[in-house]
Amino acid sequence: MDANVVYSVAKALPKEELDRLYRMLKSELYPVKKESKAKEIAPDFTDEDALEYLFKTLKIE
């Protein structure tokens, strides 16, 4: 099957199906690339640092 045959078949489609075919081909030819978010690097905390932070933040003595 070549492009001329596919074009002839596509021209015979109803408007709704032609729109659907267009969206399908568009997504196949030009896929949407998701932007990868860079992970934030957490600071190095020891367990003791974390507990101290929590105690200060929650005002626990």
Secondary structure, DSSP 8 states (H G I E B T S, - for coil): --HHHHHHHHHTS-HHHHHHHHHHHHHHHS----------------HHHHHHHHHHHHT--
